[in-house]
Amino acid sequence: MPIYEYKCSACGESIELMQKMGAKAPKTCPVCGAVNTLKKLISNTSFELKGSGWYVTDYKNNPKSTTSKVESNKGEIKNAGKDTVNH
């Protein structure tokens, strides 16, 4: 379950609550007891990517296998032309 952060507009305190996604804000502030004063805050996540990063080329086909397929196709085309030409 995600952790949501709320701030009370009456006392100014911030609280964190573990709630289901889409759950409504609590009606009363657990610090001061004020009703309908909690507002959901947008906060940073703890998710962090480390390392050199991801690039578009990381998930594409291996360039060596693509090159070998192209080279083999060129050889087939050259051989096909020699077989069909009559001099």
MDAnalysis code that builds the backbone (N, CA, C; Angstrom):
import MDAnalysis as mda
import numpy as np

u = mda.Universe.empty(261, n_residues=87, atom_resindex=np.repeat(np.arange(87), 3), trajectory=True)
u.add_TopologyAttr("name", ["N", "CA", "C"] * 87)
u.add_TopologyAttr("resid", np.arange(1, 88))
u.add_TopologyAttr("resname", ["MET", "PRO", "ILE", "TYR", "GLU", "TYR", "LYS", "CYS", "SER", "ALA", "CYS", "GLY", "GLU", "SER", "ILE", "GLU", "LEU", "MET", "GLN", "LYS", "MET", "GLY", "ALA", "LYS", "ALA", "PRO", "LYS", "THR", "CYS", "PRO", "VAL", "CYS", "GLY", "ALA", "VAL", "ASN", "THR", "LEU", "LYS", "LYS", "LEU", "ILE", "SER", "ASN", "THR", "SER", "PHE", "GLU", "LEU", "LYS", "GLY", "SER", "GLY", "TRP", "TYR", "VAL", "THR", "ASP", "TYR", "LYS", "ASN", "ASN", "PRO", "LYS", "SER", "THR", "THR", "SER", "LYS", "VAL", "GLU", "SER", "ASN", "LYS", "GLY", "GLU", "ILE", "LYS", "ASN", "ALA", "GLY", "LYS", "ASP", "THR", "VAL", "ASN", "HIS"])
u.atoms.positions = np.array([
    [0.841, -1.184, 0.000],
    [0.000, 0.000, 0.000],
    [0.883, 1.243, 0.000],
    [0.485, 2.245, -0.745],
    [1.261, 3.481, -0.786],
    [1.084, 4.327, 0.475],
    [2.060, 5.173, 0.706],
    [2.014, 6.103, 1.836],
    [1.646, 7.477, 1.296],
    [0.623, 8.079, 1.864],
    [0.172, 9.403, 1.453],
    [0.479, 10.405, 2.551],
    [0.776, 11.642, 2.134],
    [1.085, 12.705, 3.082],
    [-0.040, 13.731, 3.057],
    [-0.480, 14.124, 4.235],
    [-1.551, 15.116, 4.383],
    [-1.061, 16.251, 5.273],
    [-1.624, 17.447, 5.042],
    [-1.309, 18.595, 5.885],
    [-2.610, 19.194, 6.389],
    [-2.627, 19.494, 7.674],
    [-3.809, 20.089, 8.297],
    [-3.736, 21.602, 8.124],
    [-4.803, 22.187, 7.595],
    [-4.825, 23.643, 7.408],
    [-5.096, 24.375, 8.725],
    [-5.568, 23.672, 9.743],
    [-5.843, 24.298, 11.045],
    [-4.584, 24.411, 11.895],
    [-3.847, 23.313, 12.055],
    [-2.668, 23.334, 12.931],
    [-1.350, 23.358, 12.166],
    [-1.386, 23.080, 10.851],
    [-0.165, 23.119, 10.035],
    [0.686, 21.869, 10.107],
    [0.259, 20.856, 10.836],
    [1.029, 19.615, 10.969],
    [0.869, 18.752, 9.718],
    [1.938, 18.046, 9.362],
    [1.902, 17.081, 8.270],
    [1.897, 15.681, 8.848],
    [1.099, 14.804, 8.255],
    [1.042, 13.413, 8.699],
    [1.185, 12.499, 7.494],
    [1.649, 11.286, 7.730],
    [1.748, 10.274, 6.689],
    [0.831, 9.120, 7.048],
    [0.068, 8.651, 6.063],
    [-0.851, 7.537, 6.280],
    [-0.671, 6.500, 5.186],
    [-0.676, 5.232, 5.576],
    [-0.638, 4.152, 4.602],
    [-2.086, 3.822, 4.259],
    [-2.456, 4.043, 2.978],
    [-3.834, 3.848, 2.541],
    [-3.859, 3.147, 1.203],
    [-5.011, 2.589, 0.876],
    [-5.213, 2.023, -0.449],
    [-5.243, 3.155, -1.468],
    [-4.876, 2.826, -2.711],
    [-4.936, 3.839, -3.762],
    [-6.374, 4.272, -3.968],
    [-6.584, 5.557, -4.108],
    [-7.917, 6.097, -4.336],
    [-8.732, 6.304, -3.068],
    [-8.151, 6.007, -1.915],
    [-8.872, 6.227, -0.655],
    [-9.026, 7.722, -0.398],
    [-10.113, 8.092, 0.246],
    [-10.354, 9.509, 0.545],
    [-9.544, 9.949, 1.760],
    [-9.323, 11.249, 1.837],
    [-8.590, 11.812, 2.982],
    [-9.385, 11.597, 4.261],
    [-8.691, 11.388, 5.371],
    [-9.410, 11.257, 6.647],
    [-10.156, 12.546, 6.971],
    [-11.234, 12.434, 7.685],
    [-12.057, 13.609, 7.998],
    [-11.505, 14.449, 9.137],
    [-10.848, 13.811, 10.106],
    [-10.348, 14.580, 11.257],
    [-8.830, 14.479, 11.353],
    [-8.219, 15.564, 11.773],
    [-6.779, 15.626, 11.975],
    [-6.437, 14.854, 13.258],
    [-5.498, 13.888, 13.199],
    [-5.152, 13.139, 14.410],
    [-4.360, 13.966, 15.429],
    [-3.817, 15.118, 15.011],
    [-3.024, 15.960, 15.917],
    [-3.919, 16.922, 16.700],
    [-4.735, 17.703, 15.970],
    [-5.537, 18.736, 16.649],
    [-7.028, 18.398, 16.727],
    [-7.475, 17.407, 15.949],
    [-8.883, 17.011, 15.987],
    [-9.798, 17.845, 15.120],
    [-9.264, 18.778, 14.325],
    [-10.092, 19.610, 13.452],
    [-10.719, 18.743, 12.357],
    [-11.941, 19.090, 11.958],
    [-12.691, 18.309, 10.976],
    [-12.564, 18.948, 9.591],
    [-12.386, 18.103, 8.574],
    [-12.296, 18.502, 7.155],
    [-11.196, 19.530, 6.880],
    [-10.049, 19.377, 7.489],
    [-8.948, 20.314, 7.271],
    [-7.721, 19.648, 6.640],
    [-7.750, 18.346, 6.415],
    [-6.598, 17.651, 5.845],
    [-6.627, 17.706, 4.326],
    [-5.529, 18.092, 3.742],
    [-5.373, 18.169, 2.289],
    [-4.207, 17.276, 1.890],
    [-4.390, 16.508, 0.809],
    [-3.347, 15.602, 0.333],
    [-2.225, 16.411, -0.307],
    [-0.996, 16.080, 0.028],
    [0.183, 16.748, -0.529],
    [0.811, 15.890, -1.610],
    [1.489, 16.535, -2.506],
    [2.280, 15.834, -3.511],
    [3.702, 15.794, -2.985],
    [4.236, 14.601, -2.822],
    [5.575, 14.474, -2.256],
    [6.459, 13.621, -3.162],
    [7.746, 13.668, -2.907],
    [8.706, 12.879, -3.675],
    [8.556, 11.405, -3.335],
    [8.874, 10.564, -4.309],
    [8.845, 9.131, -4.063],
    [10.221, 8.665, -3.619],
    [10.287, 7.468, -3.112],
    [11.564, 6.901, -2.715],
    [12.192, 6.112, -3.858],
    [11.546, 6.090, -5.017],
    [12.044, 5.376, -6.191],
    [13.195, 6.154, -6.803],
    [14.321, 5.491, -6.993],
    [15.496, 6.177, -7.521],
    [16.223, 5.270, -8.503],
    [16.535, 5.785, -9.674],
    [17.313, 5.043, -10.665],
    [18.778, 5.415, -10.511],
    [19.624, 4.412, -10.452],
    [21.056, 4.660, -10.330],
    [21.771, 3.953, -11.463],
    [22.940, 4.428, -11.781],
    [23.730, 3.801, -12.829],
    [23.883, 4.720, -14.013],
    [24.338, 4.141, -15.104],
    [24.613, 4.946, -16.296],
    [23.346, 5.351, -17.025],
    [22.233, 4.696, -16.747],
    [20.966, 5.076, -17.365],
    [20.496, 4.073, -18.387],
    [19.333, 4.320, -18.935],
    [18.757, 3.466, -19.953],
    [18.724, 4.245, -21.253],
    [18.952, 3.554, -22.322],
    [18.958, 4.182, -23.629],
    [18.016, 3.427, -24.547],
    [17.610, 4.065, -25.613],
    [16.700, 3.453, -26.577],
    [17.328, 2.195, -27.157],
    [18.631, 2.205, -27.345],
    [19.308, 1.071, -27.967],
    [19.448, -0.129, -27.044],
    [19.188, 0.014, -25.765],
    [19.345, -1.097, -24.820],
    [18.387, -2.249, -25.101],
    [17.229, -1.983, -25.640],
    [16.224, -3.020, -25.807],
    [15.953, -3.368, -27.265],
    [16.767, -2.883, -28.159],
    [16.599, -3.229, -29.565],
    [17.335, -4.525, -29.858],
    [17.131, -5.058, -31.072],
    [17.831, -6.277, -31.476],
    [19.330, -6.063, -31.460],
    [20.035, -7.153, -31.317],
    [21.486, -7.104, -31.323],
    [21.958, -6.652, -32.706],
    [22.739, -5.577, -32.819],
    [23.170, -5.087, -34.128],
    [24.008, -6.108, -34.889],
    [24.751, -6.975, -34.220],
    [25.573, -7.970, -34.903],
    [24.704, -8.968, -35.637],
    [23.621, -9.412, -35.023],
    [22.748, -10.374, -35.678],
    [22.036, -9.731, -36.870],
    [21.693, -8.458, -36.779],
    [21.055, -7.752, -37.887],
    [22.032, -7.609, -39.051],
    [23.281, -7.277, -38.759],
    [24.294, -7.115, -39.803],
    [24.542, -8.437, -40.503],
    [24.641, -9.533, -39.771],
    [24.903, -10.818, -40.396],
    [23.746, -11.229, -41.301],
    [22.517, -10.906, -40.934],
    [21.367, -11.210, -41.781],
    [21.438, -10.403, -43.064],
    [21.815, -9.133, -42.976],
    [21.921, -8.279, -44.157],
    [23.017, -8.800, -45.076],
    [24.167, -9.155, -44.523],
    [25.279, -9.672, -45.332],
    [24.885, -10.976, -46.010],
    [24.198, -11.874, -45.313],
    [23.810, -13.144, -45.927],
    [22.789, -12.910, -47.031],
    [21.904, -11.942, -46.875],
    [20.927, -11.627, -47.916],
    [21.614, -11.059, -49.149],
    [22.658, -10.248, -48.979],
    [23.390, -9.694, -50.120],
    [24.047, -10.809, -50.913],
    [24.613, -11.780, -50.204],
    [25.242, -12.915, -50.880],
    [24.234, -13.714, -51.670],
    [23.040, -13.919, -51.128],
    [21.994, -14.665, -51.827],
    [21.552, -13.922, -53.078],
    [21.453, -12.605, -53.008],
    [21.029, -11.809, -54.161],
    [22.088, -11.881, -55.259],
    [23.378, -11.785, -54.918],
    [24.454, -11.861, -55.906],
    [24.454, -13.226, -56.576],
    [24.325, -14.298, -55.812],
    [24.322, -15.646, -56.366],
    [23.096, -15.890, -57.229],
    [21.986, -15.351, -56.861],
    [20.754, -15.528, -57.633],
    [20.897, -14.865, -58.996],
    [21.552, -13.719, -59.052],
    [21.734, -13.013, -60.322],
    [22.652, -13.757, -61.261],
    [23.676, -14.449, -60.756],
    [24.621, -15.182, -61.594],
    [23.967, -16.412, -62.198],
    [23.074, -17.042, -61.467],
    [22.417, -18.248, -61.949],
    [21.429, -17.959, -63.063],
    [20.800, -16.805, -63.077],
    [19.733, -16.523, -64.043],
    [20.228, -15.830, -65.298],
    [21.443, -15.328, -65.305],
    [21.933, -14.601, -66.472],
    [22.576, -15.587, -67.462],
    [22.158, -15.547, -68.714],
    [22.731, -16.396, -69.776],
    [23.507, -15.528, -70.742],
    [24.802, -15.837, -70.913],
    [25.638, -15.077, -71.856],
    [25.945, -15.879, -73.059],
])
